[in-house]
């Protein structure tokens, strides 16, 4: 097991070379016993390492702290530590971790956005502080480098607003502004899936506000970026609710996405 699971492919060649070497050595009777002894030692070493790694992984707080200390530049380690503190009710420490990460990595939007979400959820700060977090989030999204988790965090803020959390600063308009800031960032805009997800997020906010005329262009933009069954279904359902049945049929024809081969999934989508 490796931190952040990013090195499995690169370790394959050295491991293959070691195993192949043992196999070659075993052909020689003179060093066969040495080869097997070294192989046993290697197996013992990696077993001990595996035991230590899994023991650490099973201790959430210790793992979170150690990973964050050993990998200070890892956003995943930082977010993992902050979310652990949040999960045990220590929101003050969670926000402290995120604020320190935001200062250390000013080109990353995730610590700022997650900090806003936690601060909103626990209602632990004044309205002015929350507004400042919101303004910082809007600004940094225009300039930050792209992270796949950022869109999920934006969606989390949308869900928090829909649940009635942090209504002092969160609104449909403010979340749409955050989303538009992300769209103005060429790094987010360059990814078709990101563009589609952001347009869908904006569309669902408009749908929630019963503003279907504004939702339709966002749904079309999402489909133009990356069409999929779920987006097509939402667009057609929205158009049908407006009585625009022909427009819904036109979308179905234009964005002809292949149905999954799995018969159960296929029938489920068709029935919807």
QUIZINOR-V315393 format. One record per residue. OMEGA is omega in degrees with one decimal (999 if undefined). D_LAST is the distance of its C-alpha to the last C-alpha in whole Angstrom. Layout:
omega:OMEGA d_last:D_LAST
omega:OMEGA d_last:D_LAST
This chain:
omega:-178.4 d_last:41
omega:178.3 d_last:42
omega:-179.7 d_last:41
omega:171.6 d_last:38
omega:-176.5 d_last:37
omega:-170.0 d_last:38
omega:-176.9 d_last:41
omega:-178.2 d_last:40
omega:-176.7 d_last:40
omega:179.9 d_last:44
omega:-175.7 d_last:45
omega:-177.2 d_last:44
omega:177.5 d_last:47
omega:179.5 d_last:50
omega:177.8 d_last:49
omega:-179.8 d_last:49
omega:179.8 d_last:53
omega:-178.5 d_last:54
omega:179.2 d_last:52
omega:178.6 d_last:54
omega:177.0 d_last:57
omega:-179.7 d_last:57
omega:179.7 d_last:57
omega:-179.6 d_last:59
omega:-176.6 d_last:62
omega:178.0 d_last:62
omega:179.2 d_last:63
omega:-177.6 d_last:66
omega:-175.4 d_last:68
omega:-176.6 d_last:70
omega:-178.9 d_last:67
omega:-178.8 d_last:65
omega:178.1 d_last:65
omega:179.8 d_last:65
omega:179.8 d_last:62
omega:178.3 d_last:60
omega:178.7 d_last:62
omega:178.1 d_last:60
omega:178.5 d_last:57
omega:177.9 d_last:57
omega:178.9 d_last:58
omega:178.9 d_last:55
omega:178.9 d_last:53
omega:-178.9 d_last:54
omega:-177.4 d_last:54
omega:175.2 d_last:50
omega:177.8 d_last:50
omega:178.7 d_last:52
omega:179.3 d_last:50
omega:179.0 d_last:46
omega:179.6 d_last:48
omega:-178.3 d_last:49
omega:-179.1 d_last:45
omega:176.4 d_last:43
omega:177.9 d_last:45
omega:-178.6 d_last:45
omega:-178.9 d_last:41
omega:178.9 d_last:41
omega:-169.3 d_last:43
omega:-175.6 d_last:41
omega:179.4 d_last:43
omega:179.0 d_last:46
omega:-179.3 d_last:43
omega:-179.6 d_last:42
omega:-177.0 d_last:46
omega:179.8 d_last:47
omega:-179.7 d_last:44
omega:179.7 d_last:45
omega:-176.6 d_last:48
omega:-178.3 d_last:49
omega:-175.3 d_last:46
omega:-179.9 d_last:46
omega:-178.2 d_last:45
omega:177.4 d_last:41
omega:179.5 d_last:39
omega:179.0 d_last:37
omega:-179.9 d_last:40
omega:-179.5 d_last:40
omega:178.6 d_last:37
omega:178.9 d_last:37
omega:-179.5 d_last:40
omega:-178.4 d_last:39
omega:175.1 d_last:36
omega:179.2 d_last:38
omega:177.9 d_last:40
omega:-176.9 d_last:38
omega:179.5 d_last:36
omega:175.2 d_last:40
omega:-179.8 d_last:40
omega:-175.2 d_last:43
omega:178.5 d_last:41
omega:179.0 d_last:44
omega:178.9 d_last:45
omega:179.8 d_last:41
omega:177.6 d_last:42
omega:178.3 d_last:45
omega:-177.4 d_last:44
omega:-179.8 d_last:41
omega:176.5 d_last:44
omega:178.2 d_last:46
omega:179.2 d_last:44
omega:177.8 d_last:43
omega:-178.2 d_last:47
omega:-178.1 d_last:47
omega:-174.3 d_last:44
omega:179.6 d_last:44
omega:180.0 d_last:42
omega:-179.7 d_last:39
omega:-171.6 d_last:37
omega:179.9 d_last:35
omega:-179.5 d_last:38
omega:-178.7 d_last:38
omega:179.5 d_last:34
omega:176.0 d_last:34
omega:176.6 d_last:38
omega:-177.6 d_last:36
omega:179.6 d_last:33
omega:-179.9 d_last:35
omega:177.7 d_last:38
omega:-173.7 d_last:35
omega:-175.2 d_last:34
omega:178.1 d_last:37
omega:-173.7 d_last:39
omega:-175.7 d_last:42
omega:179.6 d_last:43
omega:179.7 d_last:45
omega:180.0 d_last:43
omega:178.7 d_last:45
omega:178.3 d_last:44
omega:178.8 d_last:40
omega:177.6 d_last:41
omega:176.7 d_last:43
omega:179.3 d_last:40
omega:179.4 d_last:38
omega:178.2 d_last:40
omega:179.4 d_last:41
omega:-179.9 d_last:37
omega:-178.8 d_last:37
omega:-172.8 d_last:40
omega:178.3 d_last:39
omega:179.0 d_last:36
omega:-170.2 d_last:37
omega:-171.3 d_last:40
omega:172.4 d_last:38
omega:-170.9 d_last:38
omega:174.0 d_last:34
omega:-178.1 d_last:32
omega:-178.4 d_last:29
omega:-177.1 d_last:29
omega:-179.1 d_last:30
omega:176.8 d_last:26
omega:179.0 d_last:25
omega:175.1 d_last:28
omega:177.8 d_last:27
omega:176.7 d_last:24
omega:176.0 d_last:26
omega:177.3 d_last:28
omega:180.0 d_last:25
omega:177.1 d_last:24
omega:178.3 d_last:27
omega:-179.1 d_last:28
omega:177.1 d_last:24
omega:179.3 d_last:26
omega:-179.6 d_last:29
omega:172.6 d_last:31
omega:-177.8 d_last:34
omega:176.4 d_last:34
omega:-178.8 d_last:37
omega:-178.9 d_last:36
omega:175.4 d_last:33
omega:176.6 d_last:31
omega:-178.0 d_last:28
omega:-177.5 d_last:31
omega:179.3 d_last:32
omega:175.0 d_last:29
omega:178.3 d_last:28
omega:174.6 d_last:32
omega:-178.9 d_last:32
omega:178.6 d_last:29
omega:176.4 d_last:31
omega:176.7 d_last:34
omega:179.7 d_last:32
omega:179.2 d_last:31
omega:178.5 d_last:34
omega:-174.8 d_last:35
omega:-179.6 d_last:35
omega:175.2 d_last:35
omega:-176.9 d_last:31
omega:-177.2 d_last:30
omega:-178.9 d_last:31
omega:-177.7 d_last:29
omega:-179.4 d_last:25
omega:176.8 d_last:23
omega:179.3 d_last:25
omega:-178.9 d_last:25
omega:-178.3 d_last:21
omega:-179.7 d_last:21
omega:177.9 d_last:24
omega:177.3 d_last:22
omega:178.7 d_last:19
omega:179.0 d_last:21
omega:-179.3 d_last:23
omega:-178.8 d_last:20
omega:175.3 d_last:18
omega:177.4 d_last:22
omega:178.2 d_last:22
omega:178.7 d_last:19
omega:178.8 d_last:20
omega:-179.1 d_last:23
omega:179.3 d_last:22
omega:-171.9 d_last:23
omega:179.5 d_last:20
omega:176.7 d_last:23
omega:-178.4 d_last:24
omega:-175.0 d_last:20
omega:178.7 d_last:19
omega:177.9 d_last:22
omega:178.0 d_last:22
omega:178.0 d_last:18
omega:177.9 d_last:20
omega:177.7 d_last:22
omega:179.2 d_last:20
omega:178.2 d_last:18
omega:-180.0 d_last:22
omega:-178.6 d_last:23
omega:-178.5 d_last:20
omega:172.8 d_last:17
omega:-175.1 d_last:14
omega:-176.3 d_last:10
omega:-179.7 d_last:10
omega:178.0 d_last:13
omega:-179.7 d_last:11
omega:179.8 d_last:8
omega:-179.7 d_last:10
omega:-179.4 d_last:13
omega:179.2 d_last:11
omega:179.6 d_last:10
omega:178.5 d_last:13
omega:178.9 d_last:15
omega:179.4 d_last:13
omega:177.6 d_last:15
omega:-178.3 d_last:18
omega:-178.6 d_last:18
omega:-173.3 d_last:18
omega:-179.8 d_last:16
omega:177.6 d_last:18
omega:177.0 d_last:18
omega:178.0 d_last:14
omega:178.6 d_last:15
omega:178.3 d_last:18
omega:-179.7 d_last:16
omega:-179.9 d_last:13
omega:-175.5 d_last:17
omega:-176.4 d_last:19
omega:-175.2 d_last:17
omega:-178.6 d_last:16
omega:179.6 d_last:15
omega:176.1 d_last:16
omega:179.5 d_last:13
omega:-179.9 d_last:14
omega:179.1 d_last:17
omega:-175.0 d_last:16
omega:-179.9 d_last:14
omega:178.2 d_last:12
omega:-179.3 d_last:11
omega:-179.5 d_last:10
omega:179.5 d_last:9
omega:-179.7 d_last:6
omega:-179.5 d_last:5
omega:-179.6 d_last:5
omega:176.9 d_last:4
omega:999 d_last:0
